[in-house]
Amino acid sequence: MIPPSDDAPPGSRPGDGQFPATRWSLVLRARGADERAAGRALSELCGAYWYPLYVYARRVGNGAEDAEDLTQGFFARLLEKDYFAEADQRRGRLRSFLLASFKHYMHDEWDKSRAQKRGGGETPLSIDAAMAEERYRLEPQDKASPDVVYERRWALTALENFVGALRDDYAAAGKAEVFDALQPHLTGDAEGGYAGAAEKLGISEGAARVAAHRLRKRYGEVMRREIAQTVETEDEVDDEIRTLFAALRG
């Protein structure tokens, strides 16, 4: 696990000290001039959050089909321009905003939106219902509240996305094989040491150890970069990372 860090990842802090525009800040300006960019930003963010919301819908008592319809209908509603006109000016962090909005949607607008969704129209998000339900069957069947389960699934999904983004970075640099060899060491020294990774990469164990250290450092940078996309200010990044690991601890 990577704790909060004072080290800034490349590109995360511009020279004038201003927090850079993020996908979430673009979403918050969705009614502004560049609505298309805001829509793309929200669509990307929603793609990472649909499964935690699907899990929430299942844990509050909906069947698989209804949970799928609820999640699809919610994102269709969320991507409408007028939604942000109705939302509070201070929307908070993305994960909290999405869950609060999803609860409101289920309570007040489910019947109407379900009929509209099943009547046709373009869906804004592709949901693999079979895959979603298969993943859901593997969820721990504890007595935690749906809100706690949502937070935990948000954290696990975020970690999966961090690893994917890290691999993309390595692949873009022509080092995908380095990532693949060292991934078992991403969160610490794997059993058996670095001999296997060294053999795969054709380097010494010492060099593999150094490369793994660099991988973990880059992982922390990617985590901060991706978290920054879901909050409004730089000060919130470390708080959000602490919240993420608290959710993982249950």
Salt bridges, closest charged atoms under 4 A:
GLU35 OE2 - LYS81 NZ 3.58
GLU44 OE1 - ARG23 NE 3.58
GLU65 OE2 - ARG118 NH2 2.44
ASP66 OD1 - ARG114 NH2 3.26
ASP69 OD2 - ARG114 NE 3.61
ASP69 OD1 - LYS117 NZ 3.07
ASP69 OD2 - ARG118 NH2 2.40
GLU80 OE1 - ARG77 NH1 2.82
GLU86 OE1 - ARG77 NH2 2.84
ASP108 OD2 - HIS104 ND1 3.27
ASP108 OD1 - HIS107 ND1 2.51
GLU109 OE1 - ARG77 NE 3.04
GLU133 OE2 - ARG58 NH2 2.67
GLU134 OE1 - ARG137 NH1 3.01
GLU139 OE2 - ARG153 NH2 2.86
ASP142 OD1 - ARG59 NH2 3.52
ASP142 OD2 - ARG152 NH1 3.11
ASP147 OD2 - LYS103 NZ 2.56
GLU151 OE2 - ARG95 NH1 2.96
GLU160 OE1 - ARG135 NH2 3.80
GLU160 OE2 - ARG153 NH1 3.72
ASP169 OD2 - ARG218 NH2 2.89
ASP169 OD2 - ARG225 NH1 2.93
ASP180 OD2 - ARG167 NH2 2.80
ASP189 OD2 - ARG209 NH1 3.86
GLU221 OE2 - LYS217 NZ 2.95
GLU221 OE1 - ARG218 NH1 2.93
GLU226 OE1 - ARG23 NH2 3.59
GLU226 OE2 - ARG225 NE 3.07
GLU234 OE2 - ARG13 NE 2.46
GLU236 OE2 - ARG93 NE 3.54
ASP238 OD1 - ARG224 NH1 2.40
ASP239 OD2 - ARG93 NH2 3.89
ASP239 OD1 - ARG242 NH2 2.66
GLU240 OE1 - ARG93 NH1 2.89
GLU240 OE2 - ARG95 NE 2.77
